[in-house]
Amino acid sequence: MAKKNPTPEDSDLFRLTIGKVHAVKSDKVLLTKDSKPKPFPKSQAINIEEHLSGIVECDIEKVGLEDSLSFMAPGLQHNVLKKLRKGQFGLDAEIDLHGLNSNEAKRQLLHFLYDCVEDGCRCVHIVHGKGYRSTDNHPVLKNNLNIWLRQHKDVQAFCSAPPKDGGTGAVFVLLQLSEKYDA
Protein backbone atom coordinates (compact mmCIF):
# COMPACT_ATOMS: atom_id res chain seq x y z
CA MET A 1 0.00 0.00 0.00
CA ALA A 2 1.34 3.36 -0.98
CA LYS A 3 1.96 6.03 1.65
CA LYS A 4 -0.23 9.10 1.23
CA ASN A 5 1.42 12.44 1.94
CA PRO A 6 -0.93 14.95 3.56
CA THR A 7 -1.42 18.32 1.93
CA PRO A 8 -0.49 21.46 3.88
CA GLU A 9 -4.22 22.24 4.39
CA ASP A 10 -4.82 18.75 5.84
CA SER A 11 -1.77 19.12 8.08
CA ASP A 12 -2.97 22.52 9.38
CA LEU A 13 -6.48 21.15 9.97
CA PHE A 14 -5.01 18.21 11.90
CA ARG A 15 -2.89 20.51 14.10
CA LEU A 16 -5.88 22.78 14.73
CA THR A 17 -8.07 19.81 15.73
CA ILE A 18 -5.49 18.20 18.02
CA GLY A 19 -4.48 21.36 19.84
CA LYS A 20 -1.31 21.83 21.90
CA VAL A 21 0.88 18.77 22.22
CA HIS A 22 3.49 18.22 24.94
CA ALA A 23 6.43 15.89 24.62
CA VAL A 24 6.50 12.89 26.92
CA LYS A 25 9.42 13.14 29.35
CA SER A 26 9.47 9.49 30.36
CA ASP A 27 8.32 6.44 28.51
CA LYS A 28 8.22 4.23 31.60
CA VAL A 29 4.94 3.40 33.36
CA LEU A 30 5.00 2.87 37.11
CA LEU A 31 2.90 -0.06 38.16
CA THR A 32 1.12 0.49 41.45
CA LYS A 33 0.07 -2.37 43.61
CA ASP A 34 -3.69 -2.20 43.81
CA SER A 35 -5.09 -3.76 46.91
CA LYS A 36 -6.90 -6.97 46.19
CA PRO A 37 -10.62 -6.97 46.83
CA LYS A 38 -11.54 -8.36 50.21
CA PRO A 39 -12.84 -11.91 50.06
CA PHE A 40 -16.40 -12.58 51.09
CA PRO A 41 -17.62 -15.89 52.45
CA LYS A 42 -19.56 -18.23 50.24
CA SER A 43 -23.16 -18.42 51.23
CA GLN A 44 -23.88 -21.65 52.98
CA ALA A 45 -26.59 -23.90 51.68
CA ILE A 46 -29.57 -23.34 53.93
CA ASN A 47 -31.20 -26.37 55.49
CA ILE A 48 -34.79 -25.28 55.77
CA GLU A 49 -35.74 -28.47 57.65
CA GLU A 50 -33.66 -27.40 60.65
CA HIS A 51 -36.25 -24.73 61.44
CA LEU A 52 -38.60 -27.47 62.61
CA SER A 53 -37.98 -28.70 66.13
CA GLY A 54 -38.84 -32.30 65.31
CA ILE A 55 -40.77 -32.59 68.57
CA VAL A 56 -44.32 -33.68 67.90
CA GLU A 57 -46.79 -32.95 70.64
CA CYS A 58 -48.82 -36.07 71.32
CA ASP A 59 -51.91 -34.25 72.58
CA ILE A 60 -52.68 -32.49 69.28
CA GLU A 61 -56.07 -33.68 68.17
CA LYS A 62 -56.99 -34.07 64.54
CA VAL A 63 -59.12 -31.19 63.32
CA GLY A 64 -62.15 -31.43 61.10
CA LEU A 65 -63.31 -29.40 58.13
CA GLU A 66 -64.87 -26.51 60.05
CA ASP A 67 -62.67 -26.66 63.17
CA SER A 68 -60.59 -23.57 63.80
CA LEU A 69 -56.88 -23.65 64.57
CA SER A 70 -55.18 -21.75 67.35
CA PHE A 71 -51.72 -21.78 68.93
CA MET A 72 -49.65 -19.46 71.07
CA ALA A 73 -46.02 -20.01 72.07
CA PRO A 74 -45.30 -20.13 75.79
CA GLY A 75 -44.57 -16.71 77.30
CA LEU A 76 -46.71 -14.75 74.86
CA GLN A 77 -49.44 -12.49 76.21
CA HIS A 78 -53.04 -13.57 75.58
CA ASN A 79 -53.99 -10.28 73.95
CA VAL A 80 -51.51 -11.03 71.14
CA LEU A 81 -53.71 -13.92 69.98
CA LYS A 82 -56.82 -11.72 70.26
CA LYS A 83 -55.19 -9.06 68.07
CA LEU A 84 -54.09 -11.71 65.59
CA ARG A 85 -57.64 -13.09 65.36
CA LYS A 86 -59.02 -9.62 64.68
CA GLY A 87 -56.42 -9.02 61.99
CA GLN A 88 -54.83 -6.07 63.79
CA PHE A 89 -51.35 -7.03 62.63
CA GLY A 90 -50.82 -5.90 59.07
CA LEU A 91 -50.37 -8.77 56.64
CA ASP A 92 -46.93 -8.75 55.06
CA ALA A 93 -47.10 -11.85 52.82
CA GLU A 94 -49.44 -14.58 51.64
CA ILE A 95 -49.16 -18.12 50.26
CA ASP A 96 -51.80 -20.50 48.92
CA LEU A 97 -51.13 -24.21 49.41
CA HIS A 98 -54.36 -25.43 47.75
CA GLY A 99 -54.03 -28.60 45.74
CA LEU A 100 -50.48 -29.46 46.82
CA ASN A 101 -49.54 -32.83 48.21
CA SER A 102 -48.18 -32.99 51.73
CA ASN A 103 -44.47 -33.05 50.81
CA GLU A 104 -44.71 -30.20 48.30
CA ALA A 105 -46.80 -28.13 50.72
CA LYS A 106 -44.24 -28.64 53.49
CA ARG A 107 -41.36 -27.66 51.21
CA GLN A 108 -43.13 -24.52 49.98
CA LEU A 109 -44.27 -23.58 53.49
CA LEU A 110 -40.76 -23.85 54.96
CA HIS A 111 -39.23 -21.82 52.12
CA PHE A 112 -42.00 -19.23 52.45
CA LEU A 113 -41.54 -18.89 56.22
CA TYR A 114 -37.76 -18.67 55.87
CA ASP A 115 -38.04 -15.92 53.24
CA CYS A 116 -40.61 -14.05 55.34
CA VAL A 117 -38.39 -14.07 58.43
CA GLU A 118 -35.38 -12.95 56.35
CA ASP A 119 -37.42 -10.12 54.82
CA GLY A 120 -38.71 -8.92 58.19
CA CYS A 121 -42.33 -10.00 57.75
CA ARG A 122 -44.24 -10.08 61.02
CA CYS A 123 -47.67 -11.46 60.09
CA VAL A 124 -48.41 -13.77 57.16
CA HIS A 125 -51.53 -15.32 55.69
CA ILE A 126 -51.46 -19.02 54.74
CA VAL A 127 -54.37 -20.50 52.79
CA HIS A 128 -54.54 -24.28 53.19
CA GLY A 129 -58.15 -25.02 52.25
CA LYS A 130 -60.80 -26.70 54.33
CA GLY A 131 -60.18 -30.19 52.98
CA TYR A 132 -63.58 -30.98 51.49
CA ARG A 133 -61.99 -33.54 49.16
CA SER A 134 -60.16 -35.32 52.01
CA THR A 135 -61.24 -38.78 53.07
CA ASP A 136 -63.10 -39.29 56.37
CA ASN A 137 -63.61 -35.52 56.82
CA HIS A 138 -60.06 -35.17 58.16
CA PRO A 139 -58.26 -32.56 56.07
CA VAL A 140 -54.68 -33.67 55.51
CA LEU A 141 -53.07 -30.31 54.78
CA LYS A 142 -54.86 -28.52 57.60
CA ASN A 143 -53.76 -31.12 60.17
CA ASN A 144 -50.20 -31.18 58.86
CA LEU A 145 -50.04 -27.38 58.94
CA ASN A 146 -51.25 -27.46 62.54
CA ILE A 147 -48.26 -29.67 63.44
CA TRP A 148 -45.64 -27.95 61.25
CA LEU A 149 -46.43 -24.46 62.49
CA ARG A 150 -46.24 -25.62 66.13
CA GLN A 151 -42.81 -27.13 65.44
CA HIS A 152 -41.40 -24.13 63.58
CA LYS A 153 -38.95 -22.11 65.68
CA ASP A 154 -39.95 -18.74 64.20
CA VAL A 155 -43.73 -19.11 64.67
CA GLN A 156 -44.96 -17.31 67.77
CA ALA A 157 -48.69 -17.75 67.26
CA PHE A 158 -51.29 -18.70 64.68
CA CYS A 159 -55.05 -18.82 64.43
CA SER A 160 -57.75 -19.41 61.85
CA ALA A 161 -58.48 -16.38 59.72
CA PRO A 162 -61.75 -14.42 59.82
CA PRO A 163 -64.38 -15.53 57.27
CA LYS A 164 -63.51 -12.73 54.84
CA ASP A 165 -59.89 -13.98 54.70
CA GLY A 166 -60.63 -17.68 54.28
CA GLY A 167 -62.16 -18.66 57.62
CA THR A 168 -61.21 -22.15 58.76
CA GLY A 169 -59.44 -22.71 55.43
CA ALA A 170 -56.66 -20.24 56.22
CA VAL A 171 -54.51 -19.08 59.12
CA PHE A 172 -52.83 -15.89 60.23
CA VAL A 173 -49.31 -16.58 61.49
CA LEU A 174 -47.31 -14.26 63.74
CA LEU A 175 -43.58 -14.64 63.13
CA GLN A 176 -40.63 -13.78 65.30
CA LEU A 177 -38.52 -10.97 63.92
CA SER A 178 -35.10 -11.91 62.60
CA GLU A 179 -32.12 -10.72 64.70
CA LYS A 180 -31.14 -8.27 61.99
CA TYR A 181 -34.44 -6.41 62.51
CA ASP A 182 -34.23 -6.21 66.31
CA ALA A 183 -33.64 -2.70 67.56
C-alpha positions as CSV (number, residue, x, y, z in Angstrom):
1,M,0.0,0.0,0.0
2,A,1.3,3.4,-1.0
3,K,2.0,6.0,1.6
4,K,-0.2,9.1,1.2
5,N,1.4,12.4,1.9
6,P,-0.9,15.0,3.6
7,T,-1.4,18.3,1.9
8,P,-0.5,21.5,3.9
9,E,-4.2,22.2,4.4
10,D,-4.8,18.8,5.8
11,S,-1.8,19.1,8.1
12,D,-3.0,22.5,9.4
13,L,-6.5,21.2,10.0
14,F,-5.0,18.2,11.9
15,R,-2.9,20.5,14.1
16,L,-5.9,22.8,14.7
17,T,-8.1,19.8,15.7
18,I,-5.5,18.2,18.0
19,G,-4.5,21.4,19.8
20,K,-1.3,21.8,21.9
21,V,0.9,18.8,22.2
22,H,3.5,18.2,24.9
23,A,6.4,15.9,24.6
24,V,6.5,12.9,26.9
25,K,9.4,13.1,29.3
26,S,9.5,9.5,30.4
27,D,8.3,6.4,28.5
28,K,8.2,4.2,31.6
29,V,4.9,3.4,33.4
30,L,5.0,2.9,37.1
31,L,2.9,-0.1,38.2
32,T,1.1,0.5,41.4
33,K,0.1,-2.4,43.6
34,D,-3.7,-2.2,43.8
35,S,-5.1,-3.8,46.9
36,K,-6.9,-7.0,46.2
37,P,-10.6,-7.0,46.8
38,K,-11.5,-8.4,50.2
39,P,-12.8,-11.9,50.1
40,F,-16.4,-12.6,51.1
41,P,-17.6,-15.9,52.4
42,K,-19.6,-18.2,50.2
43,S,-23.2,-18.4,51.2
44,Q,-23.9,-21.6,53.0
45,A,-26.6,-23.9,51.7
46,I,-29.6,-23.3,53.9
47,N,-31.2,-26.4,55.5
48,I,-34.8,-25.3,55.8
49,E,-35.7,-28.5,57.6
50,E,-33.7,-27.4,60.7
51,H,-36.2,-24.7,61.4
52,L,-38.6,-27.5,62.6
53,S,-38.0,-28.7,66.1
54,G,-38.8,-32.3,65.3
55,I,-40.8,-32.6,68.6
56,V,-44.3,-33.7,67.9
57,E,-46.8,-32.9,70.6
58,C,-48.8,-36.1,71.3
59,D,-51.9,-34.2,72.6
60,I,-52.7,-32.5,69.3
61,E,-56.1,-33.7,68.2
62,K,-57.0,-34.1,64.5
63,V,-59.1,-31.2,63.3
64,G,-62.1,-31.4,61.1
65,L,-63.3,-29.4,58.1
66,E,-64.9,-26.5,60.0
67,D,-62.7,-26.7,63.2
68,S,-60.6,-23.6,63.8
69,L,-56.9,-23.6,64.6
70,S,-55.2,-21.8,67.4
71,F,-51.7,-21.8,68.9
72,M,-49.7,-19.5,71.1
73,A,-46.0,-20.0,72.1
74,P,-45.3,-20.1,75.8
75,G,-44.6,-16.7,77.3
76,L,-46.7,-14.7,74.9
77,Q,-49.4,-12.5,76.2
78,H,-53.0,-13.6,75.6
79,N,-54.0,-10.3,73.9
80,V,-51.5,-11.0,71.1
81,L,-53.7,-13.9,70.0
82,K,-56.8,-11.7,70.3
83,K,-55.2,-9.1,68.1
84,L,-54.1,-11.7,65.6
85,R,-57.6,-13.1,65.4
86,K,-59.0,-9.6,64.7
87,G,-56.4,-9.0,62.0
88,Q,-54.8,-6.1,63.8
89,F,-51.3,-7.0,62.6
90,G,-50.8,-5.9,59.1
91,L,-50.4,-8.8,56.6
92,D,-46.9,-8.8,55.1
93,A,-47.1,-11.8,52.8
94,E,-49.4,-14.6,51.6
95,I,-49.2,-18.1,50.3
96,D,-51.8,-20.5,48.9
97,L,-51.1,-24.2,49.4
98,H,-54.4,-25.4,47.8
99,G,-54.0,-28.6,45.7
100,L,-50.5,-29.5,46.8
101,N,-49.5,-32.8,48.2
102,S,-48.2,-33.0,51.7
103,N,-44.5,-33.1,50.8
104,E,-44.7,-30.2,48.3
105,A,-46.8,-28.1,50.7
106,K,-44.2,-28.6,53.5
107,R,-41.4,-27.7,51.2
108,Q,-43.1,-24.5,50.0
109,L,-44.3,-23.6,53.5
110,L,-40.8,-23.9,55.0
111,H,-39.2,-21.8,52.1
112,F,-42.0,-19.2,52.4
113,L,-41.5,-18.9,56.2
114,Y,-37.8,-18.7,55.9
115,D,-38.0,-15.9,53.2
116,C,-40.6,-14.1,55.3
117,V,-38.4,-14.1,58.4
118,E,-35.4,-13.0,56.4
119,D,-37.4,-10.1,54.8
120,G,-38.7,-8.9,58.2
121,C,-42.3,-10.0,57.8
122,R,-44.2,-10.1,61.0
123,C,-47.7,-11.5,60.1
124,V,-48.4,-13.8,57.2
125,H,-51.5,-15.3,55.7
126,I,-51.5,-19.0,54.7
127,V,-54.4,-20.5,52.8
128,H,-54.5,-24.3,53.2
129,G,-58.1,-25.0,52.3
130,K,-60.8,-26.7,54.3
131,G,-60.2,-30.2,53.0
132,Y,-63.6,-31.0,51.5
133,R,-62.0,-33.5,49.2
134,S,-60.2,-35.3,52.0
135,T,-61.2,-38.8,53.1
136,D,-63.1,-39.3,56.4
137,N,-63.6,-35.5,56.8
138,H,-60.1,-35.2,58.2
139,P,-58.3,-32.6,56.1
140,V,-54.7,-33.7,55.5
141,L,-53.1,-30.3,54.8
142,K,-54.9,-28.5,57.6
143,N,-53.8,-31.1,60.2
144,N,-50.2,-31.2,58.9
145,L,-50.0,-27.4,58.9
146,N,-51.2,-27.5,62.5
147,I,-48.3,-29.7,63.4
148,W,-45.6,-28.0,61.2
149,L,-46.4,-24.5,62.5
150,R,-46.2,-25.6,66.1
151,Q,-42.8,-27.1,65.4
152,H,-41.4,-24.1,63.6
153,K,-38.9,-22.1,65.7
154,D,-40.0,-18.7,64.2
155,V,-43.7,-19.1,64.7
156,Q,-45.0,-17.3,67.8
157,A,-48.7,-17.7,67.3
158,F,-51.3,-18.7,64.7
159,C,-55.0,-18.8,64.4
160,S,-57.7,-19.4,61.8
161,A,-58.5,-16.4,59.7
162,P,-61.7,-14.4,59.8
163,P,-64.4,-15.5,57.3
164,K,-63.5,-12.7,54.8
165,D,-59.9,-14.0,54.7
166,G,-60.6,-17.7,54.3
167,G,-62.2,-18.7,57.6
168,T,-61.2,-22.2,58.8
169,G,-59.4,-22.7,55.4
170,A,-56.7,-20.2,56.2
171,V,-54.5,-19.1,59.1
172,F,-52.8,-15.9,60.2
173,V,-49.3,-16.6,61.5
174,L,-47.3,-14.3,63.7
175,L,-43.6,-14.6,63.1
176,Q,-40.6,-13.8,65.3
177,L,-38.5,-11.0,63.9
178,S,-35.1,-11.9,62.6
179,E,-32.1,-10.7,64.7
180,K,-31.1,-8.3,62.0
181,Y,-34.4,-6.4,62.5
182,D,-34.2,-6.2,66.3
183,A,-33.6,-2.7,67.6
